[in-house]
């Protein structure tokens, strides 16, 4: 996914915009971008952040981006924000999400004479596609509504105009947007973690399909939205920053709940528990509290310059990040039976080669793995993540068990079934771990605390809207 931040201030907006966007950095690895409106004109800067942090790329941009209102993005895939001069004025757009029917929409627009700018990896920039679709409306709000009527998938949008910032949460409610204020500025962000250190207080979590316009004086609702949604469960389990809230529910508390749930009834003998940094830590803390065993750090993250190993676009880069960011402490590991908690197993290659291997090579006596969600079965339809079903560790296991790829995996989804047990045993053997247990879907939902029908669980059971 990508992280969005927008702000309108009574005076210069730079501090809000620069730091607020930087607080979204855990949501993307490829591009950072800012756009600021000053009078009737909009100025934009985009830098690659694949080999550098957002702060270092944009620190010296302050003098070139003066203004009271702006938007920023940390992008997982496309350069953003995109700018357009339309019949109703100049605007800039940044997005978070995935357009499933992107190629079909591009063909439709080509057919009516619409052209696009520089492609990204041979594809039309999704943010530019959204901007083009918005420009077909009678105004910004009408354009957003018409864009939502045409896309399949889920996209949340910020639109910067010279007189305000429009924020629109995707119609499925898959990705979040939250509005805050300190009296001197109004801001909107993907992650509420951007707010506390900027002195902003949460005013509203936007509803699915809701559109608001913020100015320095406040927030104006332009489209009501709806109560029915399916927000991404993975936000609490992995994607979100620990200090964030979604729908008013704390990420850190959910992860602690998850660890305690994993500990319930687990009687494996262990000397201590640990979490894979960073997102596995709170799960492990909850597990340690649940079983009353010590929490220790056999693996520590070398933070500077190494982001998440899940989000980069190529396997080569993902492997490099996974290898270099975790440093083992042999004096803690040697001779001990370790429970290691993590948020998920996606492909399994990084966990096997750059986590488990380091523990064994440092002299671990036993490695028991506890995962905070069920086995991932389907690539996400609603955001940029795992794009191939064959990449998933669970699908590799099923292929090995069945001798072929199968479409109907319903037997494997039931945690009480023999097929599910075979799958988990195969993954455990492939990972070379002493034991492996996954959280059940029902327990994961209970840890989050929302009704199941208000959560997207597509990547685990193939069920979701859209």
N, C-alpha and C positions, 0 to 999 in steps of 0.2 A: 504494500500500500504506500501512499504518500502522506505527508503531513502538511496541513494548511494553516496559515495564520493571516488574519486581516485586522486592520485597526484604523480608526478615525479618531484623531486627537484634536484638542482645542489649540495646541501649539504643535511644534515639530514632532513627528511620530517616530523618529528613527530608533530611539531606545526601545520602545515597545516592539517595533517591527523586527529589528535586528535580533533581540534576545528572544522574543516570542517565536520567531521562526526557528531559531537555533534550538529551542526546546522541543522541536518536532524531529530532531535529527535522527532519532532511533527508528524512524519510519521509512527511511529511504537512504540509498547509498550512491546514487548516480549523479544527480544534478541538484543544485540549489538555485533559487531564483527570487528576485524581488522586483516589484513594480510600485512606483510612487507617483501619485497625481499631485501636480503643482500648478494651480490655476486650471487652465483648460487643457494642459498637455500631460501626458503620462510618459515617464522614463522607466526603462527596464534594464536589469542586469541579470545574466544567467552565467553560472560557472559550473564546471564539472567538480564534483566533490568525491569522486571515486578514489582519489589518492591524497585527499586533504580534507580537513574538517571545514564545515560551513563558516565558522568564525574566522579562520585564517583567510578564506577566499573573499569574504565580504567586509572585513574589518576596515579597510581603507576606502570603502564606497560612500561613506557618510556625506562627504562634500558634493558628490555627484548625484545624490538622491534626496534633495530637500523636499519637504512637503508635509502636509498634515494627515494624509491618508495613504494607505498602501496595503499590498498583499504580498505574502511570501509563501514559498513552497519548498519542501524537501522531497524530491521526486525519486521514486524507485525505478523509473523507466524513461520518461520523455522529458526533454528540456521544457521548462515552464518558468514563468507565466507566458502565455501567448497573447499578442496584441492584435487588435483589429480596428480598422476605421470603417464603421458601418453607417447606414443612412440615418441612424439615430445617435451618432456620435462615436467617439473613440472609447474603447474599453479594453481591459486586460482580464484574462481568465486563467485560473489554476484549478486543477481537479484532483480528486482522489477516487480511484475506482477502476473498473474494467468494463469496456464496451464489447459485449459478446458479438454483436452484429456489426462491428466496425467496418469490415471489408464491404459488406453489402451497402452500408450507408455511404461510403466513399464512392462506390459505383453510381449510386443514385445522384449524388451531388455532381460527379463528373458529367453525368448525362444532361444536367441542366446548365452546364458551363462553369461550374465552380472549380477553381484550381487550388492547389495546396502548396505550401512552402517546402523546405528541406525535409526529406523523409528521415525517419529514425530507424536504423537497421532495416532499411528497405520498406518500412511501413509509414503510413501517415501518422503524424503526431496526434495522439488522442485528445490532447488539450486543444489543438488547433481544430480538430473535428468538432468538438463541443462548441468552440467559439463560432465556427461557421454555422452550425445549427441554430445557435442563439441569435445570430445576425439575421436569420430568416423571419424572426418574429416582428411584431409591431413596436415592441420596446423590450427592455431587458427582462422583465417579468414574463411577458408573453413568450419571449424567445426561450427562456428556461423551461416554461411549461411545455412548449412545443418540442423542445429537445428531449424532455423526459418521455413524451408520448411516442417518440420514435426509437429510442435506444432500448436494447435488451442488456441486462446487467444492472450495475449499480454505480452511480457516479454522484459524488458530492462536489459542489462548485462554489468558488468565490469569484465574484465579478467586481472589478474596480472600475468606477467611473469618476469623472472629476468632482461629482457631488455626493459620493457615498460608496459604501461597499455592500454589495448584495451577497447574501449567504443562502445557499439552498442545500438542504440535506437530501440525499438520494431517496427516491420514492419508496424503496423497500426498507429503509432504516438500517441498512447493513453497516454503514460507516457513520461515525458520530460527528456532530458539530455542537460546540458549546459557546455561549455568548457570555461575556463578562464585562465589568466596568469598575473604574475607581473614581468616577466623578469628573476626571479630566479627559478620559478617553473611553471609547467602547471598542471591544475587540471580539473576534470570533476565532476559534481554533479547533483543530481536530482533537488535541489533547489538552485537558484542563490543567495538566502539570505546568503549562506555560504561565498560569495565572498568579500563583502565590508570591513568587519573588518579584513580580512586576506590580504587586499591590492590587491586582484585579480580583474581584469577587464574582463567583458564578451567578448569573442572573437567569439563565435559561438553557436547558438542553433542547435543541431543536427537534421537532417531531419529524417523522418521515414525510418527505414531500413539502415540508414547510419552507417558505421563502421569507427572509427578513432583509430589511435595508438598515444599516447602521450609519449614523452620523455622529458628530461630536456631541450632539444633544441627546441621543438616545437610540432606541430600536423601534422600528416600525414594521409590523407584520404585513406582508404583501400577499401571502398565500398561507392558508390556515394549517395545512398538513393533516395527518390522521394519526390516531392512536395505535393502529395496528402496524406492527413492525416485526422484523426479524434481524436484530442486531447481531453482528458477528461474535460468536462465543469466544473465538480465539483471541479477541482483544484482551479479555481478562486472563486467559491461560498463558499467552505468550506475547502478543504484539505490543500491548500497551505498556507505558511507563508505570512503575510501581506507585507513583504519587498521583496518578490520574484517577478520575471517576468517569464512568459511563452510566447514564440513566440514574445518577446519584449513587452508584455502587462502586466501592473502592476496589481497585485492582489488587493492591497488596493484601487486603482482607480476604478476597476470593482465593488468592494463591495460598494463603495460610490455611483457609478452610480446606482447600484441595489436598494439602499435605496431611492434615489431620484425618481426612477421609481415607487417604491411601494407607495411613498407619493403622486404621481401625481393622482389627482382626489379623493384622500381619505379624506373625510370630518368628520371622526369620532372625537368626542370631547375628548380631552386628555390634561392632565396637563403637561406631559413630555413623552419623548421616551427613551427607553434603549435597549441595546443589550445583549443577553446571552453571557457572556464571554467564549472564546475570539473571536471566529469567527463571532459572531453576532454583534460585536461592530461597525465595519465599515459600515455594512448595516444600523445600527441605526443612525450613524452619518450622513449618506446620507439622511435618512428619516428626521432627524431633520433639516438639511439644506433645504430640499425640502419643508417642511411645516412651517419652521421658528418657531419651538417650542423648548423648552429647552431639552437638553440631560442631563440625570441624571443617577446615578448608584444605583438602588435598590438592585442589587445582585452583589457581588464582588467575584472574584475567589481567593481562597487560593492556591497560586501557588505551593509552594514546595511539591514535591512528588505526585502531582495529574496531570496526563496527560489527554488526550482526553477520553471521555466516550464512543465514537463511536467505537474505534479500538480494545479494549480487546476482546479475543475470547469467553468469557463466559458472559451470561446475569448477573450472580451474581456479577462479577467484574465490569461490566459496570454500574450496579445499585449502587454499593458501591462508585465508583468514582464520579458518578453524584450526589449522595447524599452529599458527604463530601466536594467536591471542591467549591460549591457555598454557600456563606454565605449571608443571607438577612440582610438589614439595615432597621429595622422597622420604624425608624424616617423619612426615605425618602419615604417609601411605604404607610404608614398609611393615609387613607382618599383620596388617589389620583387615578385618572383615568390614566392608564399606557398603552402606546403602547410598546409592547416588540417585538423586531425584532430578528429573528434567521435565520441561513443559510438553515435549512431544518427540516422536521419532518420525521424520519425514522420509528421507531417502535411506537413512541409516549409515551411509558411508562415512560421514564426518564423525558421528557418534562412535562408530567402531574404530576408525583409524586414528582419531585425534583426541578422543576422550578415554575410552576403555583401554586402548593400547597403552596409553601413558600410565594408567593405573597399574596394569599388569607389569609393565617394564620397570616401574618403581617399586615393585615388590608387594603388591596387594595380595592378601590371602584369599579374599573372596570379594566379588563385585556383584551386588544385588541392585538391579535397576528398577525404579518405580516411576511411571510416566503419568502425568497429570491429566491426560485425556485419552480417549479410546484410540485404537489404530486408525490412522488416516487412510481412507479408502477412495476418495474422489478429489481431483484437483478443484480448487476454488473457482467458481464461476464468476465471482463478484469482485475479485481483486487480483492484482498481479502477484502470483506466487508460483506454486508448482503447476506447471502447465501440462505435463504428461502423466497419464495414469500409470504408465509402466515404471516411472521413477520411484513410486511409493514402495516402502519396505514391505508393507502388508500385501500389496499386489504381487511383489516378487515371491513372497512366501506362498501365496495361493497358486501362482503359476507353477512353483516347484512341487507343491502337494498334488495338484490336479494334472500336472504334466502338460498344461496348456493354459492360455488366458481364458477366463470365463466371464460372461456378462452378469449372471445372476449370482451375487455374493451374499445373499440374504442369510444363509447358514453361518457364514463367517461373522456376521454382525451381532449375533446372539452370544453374549459373554458366557452363557451357561452351556453352549453347545460343544460337542467334541471337535467340530471343525475349527471353532475359534481357538480351542486349546492347542490343536495341532499347529495353527498359524503362529500363535505366540511362541510355542516351543521352537518352531523353525527360526523365527526372528532371533530368539535368545541364543540359539546355537550359532547363527550367522554372526551375531554381535560378539560372540565368545564371552558371554556373561554367565555368572553362576545361576542367577534367576532373573526373571522378568515378569512384571505385573503392570497392567494398564488400569487406569481409572475407567469405570463404566460410564456410559453416557448419562444414565439417570443420576449417578452420584455427581458427575461434573455439573449437570444442570442444577442440582440441589446446592452445590457449593457457590454457584453464581447468585442464586436466589430469585431469579425471574421465572415466570411460567415458561415451560418448554416451547409453547407456541409463539413466544415473543423472542426466541433465540434462533439464529441460523445455525443449523447443525449439518449443513450439506456435506462438508468434507469428511464427516464420519458415517453418515447414513444415506447420503444422496437425496435428502429431502430438503426442500427450500422453495421459496417463491421465485418468480421471474422466468 
